[in-house]
Every structure is written in C-alpha cells, then in structure tokens.
C-alpha cells in the first residue's frame, strides 16, 4: 500500500518566504533556505516550493532561488511558478527539482505540457490547480489566483491528466491560510475525477484536518500555516494520522 505523504508548501516572493490568506495579504516569514533546512531535519516526505511572483509578472521561475532551496532538500522536491515550457522544466530539474508544478501553462500552452510529459516523464509533471467556490460550484483560477477561467476543477484535472500530468496539486483558494480545514467537497470532486494522486492544499489548522482530507480522497496532504504559526510539527501530525488509522511514514 502506498503511504500517505505529508508535504509542506513554501510560497516564495521577492526572494523571501511568505504566507498568504486566500491568495492575498502576504505575510513575510523569513529566508526560504532556512525553512528548507528545518523541514529537511524534520524528515518530511516531500517539499513543494512555488515562485508566486513569476506568473503574476509573466516571467520564468527564479531558478537561482529554487536551486538554493533544492540544495538544502534531501527529500523529493517539487518546484513551480511561471513554468510554461519544456525548457523551464529542464532548468528546474537541472537545478535539483525532482518534479515540476505547472499551473497557468496547462491552459495557455497545453501542447507544451504534453511535450514535458513525453520528454521528462509523467512522474515529474504536477498539475497545479487553484480553485475558488463560485455560485454553488468551483472555478479554476490561473496566474497565481488572479485570473478566473470559467473552468470546472474536476474537468480541468482530467484534461491535465490527458495531457500527461502524473499528479494533481489541488489548492482551495477560499481555505488558503485560514486554518479552518481543507475543502473536503473540492477534494472529493477532483479525486473522483482522476486516476492519479491528488495532493490537497489549503486550510490545515489541526492534525484532524489532515485526516479529513485523506478520507475525502487525497493521496497526500500539503500545508504551511500550521507549521509556521502553531506548535504542531510534521511529526505531530503524522502521529495523529497514524493513530487515526492512516498509513504514514514516521
């Protein structure tokens, strides 16, 4: 049986580490490399780092910053932000990333996503999907959450998998940074639509929230605020998940 993964996510802005609430109200946290060292010492399963300025500024990822972070990571490392071509993926893989997250590029350059999957393998292509609740349903947003698309997240996830994505990073924009729990309805909607692993992100505030996300269909759970702003450590969360009957690596 595949173990449930716990994956901290780092948001990078202006060469620093920040944390948002609902994709706004950016709060500086500190140097990302220091955070990478801390998470490495705590034995997390993987780490995700996203250059959130890149899509908003319509530029390629900050490869030097992501390389510095990758140098501190001795666990699988996913890098993203502004990725839209095989050249971007190649640059991040050469910088030390194991997987690359693609968000806006799925919509703007789907043929390039197909090339990335063919050239580097589906296992390293992560489709990053940011969704907000709208009129009783959900809508995908791109460019770091600034641009609504009118797309349904489940349909968009299926399309990403058809293009060659091997994993989905699903973030609830409404729950981002709120620490009020994951959007389990959104998780279930997308997890039931695809046959690749789904990483749930956005809303974790207690160890029980991670359990609820997995029971809703997530194969992995990602978080940031709970580790930045509470006394809960990744190990605390994993122990709670194991006590709840989930198969995690301690």
N, C-alpha and C positions, 0 to 999 in steps of 0.2 A: 504494500500500500504506500502511495506517495504521501509524505508528511506535509502537513500544513505549514507554510512558511510565514515568518514574521519579517517584514521588510520596512525599516524606517525610510521615509522620503525626505530629501533635502531640497528646499527651494532656494535657488541662487539668483541674486540680484545685485548688480553693481559690485561684483567680486566678493559679496558677502552672503551670509546665510540669513534668510528671513523666514517669517511665518505669516500667512495671511488668514483672514476671516472672510469666507465666501468670495475668495479671489480678489479681495481688496484689503485696505487697512494693513499694509505691510509693516510688520514689526521686526526690527533687526535683532538677530540672535547672537551673532558672533562669527568667527572665522570658520568657513566650511571644512577646512583641513583638520582643525581641532575636533570638530564633530565626527569626521570620518575616523579619526584615531580612537575616539571614545567608543563609537559603535563597533569598531573592529575589536577592541579589548573586551566588549561585552558579548561577542560571539553571535551577533545576529545572523540570520540565514542569508540575507542579501541586502543590498543598499541601492536606492534609486536617487539620482540627482538630476534636477531639471533646471536648465537655464531659462527662467521665465521671461527675461528681458528679450531673448532672441526672437521669438515670434512677434512680439509687440513692435520691435524695432526692424522686423523683416530682415534679419541677418542670420548668418550661420552660427552654430554653437560656439561658445567660448571654450575652445579646445584646450588652451593652456590651463585654465582653471580646472576643468574636468580632469585633465591629466594629473595635476597636483593632487586632486582628490583620489583618483584611481591609485596613485602611488601609495596611499595610506590604507587601501582596502584589500584585505586578504580574504574576501568573500566575493561571490558573484556580484558584479556591479553593472547597473543599468544607467546609461546617460541619455539625456534628451534635451530638447529645446531648440527650435529652429531647424530641425532635421528635415530635409526635403529631397535629398538625392543620394545615390549610392556613394558619391564622393564624401558626403557628410558622414555617412555610416562608416566608411573606410577610415576616415580621420579619427573618429571616436574609438573604433576598435583598435587602431594603432596606438591610441593614447592610453589604452588599458581597459576600456569598457568590454564587458562580456556580452551585453545586449544593448540595443539602442531603441529608445522610445520615439515613435513618430506620431504626431497629432495632426496639425494642420495639413501636412503633406498628404495624408490619406485622401483629403478632399480635393486639394489643389493639383496634386501630381500622382494620381493612383498608379499610373504606369511605372513610375519610379519606385513605388513601394513593391510592385511585382519584381522589378529588377533587383532590388535589395534582397528580397527573399530568395530569388534564384541564385544570386551571386554569393550571399553570405549564409544562407540557410534560414528557414522559418524560425528556428530556435532563438535567433538573435534579434528578431523583429518584434517589438512590442507595440501594439496599437494603443495609444493613449487617448482615452475618450473622457471628455469633461461634459457633464450633463446637468441641467437645471430643470426643476419641475415647472411646467408651464401648462395652464388651462387643464389641469387634471391629468396631464401626461408628462413626458420629459422631452427636452430638446437638447441636442448636441450643440456645444459652443466650441469655436476654434480660436486661434491666435491668443492663447493664454486666457481663454474665457471671455474675450472682449467681443466676439462676433457670433451671433446666433446663426444657425444654419437651416432651421426648419426640419432637421433630420431626427428621426427616432433612434435612440441609442442602441436598441436591440438590432434594428435593421442595419445601422451603421457598423456595429460589431460584426455582423455576418458578412458584410461587404469587405471589411478589413481582413477577415479570415480568408475569404475567397481570393483576396489579393496576395495572401501569403503570410499574414501575421501569425505568429505562433503563440501569442499570449495577449491578453487584454488588461490594460491598467485602467480601471474604471473609477473616476472621481466624481463624487457628488458635490457640486458647487454650493448647494444650499447648506450642506453639513460641514463643509471645509472649515476647519479651525474652530467650530462651535463646541466640540467635545460633548455633543448630545446624542451620540450614537450614529452608526452607519445608516444609510438609507437602504434598509433591507429589501424594500419593494423594488428599488432600482437594481440592486444586486441580483435578485431572483429573476427579474425580467431579462437581463443580459446573460446571466449564467445558463438559463434555459435555452437561449438562442444560439449558443456556440458550443463547439466541442473542443475548445482549447482552454487552458487555465485562465481564470479571471482573478485579478488582484483587486481587492476592494480598498478604496481610499476615501478619506473624508469623514470625520466625525468621532473618531475614537476618543473617549474620555475616561473609560473604566475598563478593566480587564474583561468584564462581561460583554462589553460591546464587541470585542473581537470574536467571542464565541457566537454571538448572534449573527455576525456577518458570515461566518463559516457555515452555520446552519442554514443560512439563506441561499448558499450556493457558491460562496467564494472559495477558491483553492488556496489563496494567500491573502494576508491582511497587511495593509500598509498604514503607517501613522507617523505623526510628527509631534503635535502639540502635547500629547500625553507624556511624551518623554522629555520635552523641553520644559513644561510648566507644572509637572506633578512629581511626586516621589516614585512613581511606578517606573520600573526598569523593564527592558525587554525580557529579562529572566523572570521577573514577577508575573508578567503577562503570560509567558509560556507555561509557567507552573499552574496558573489558573486554568489555562486552556486544557492542559493535561488532566487536571482534576475534573474538568467538565467532560472528559472522555474523548478529547481530540488528540490525534496523533501528531505530536510536535517533537522537534529535536532539542533536547536540553544539553 
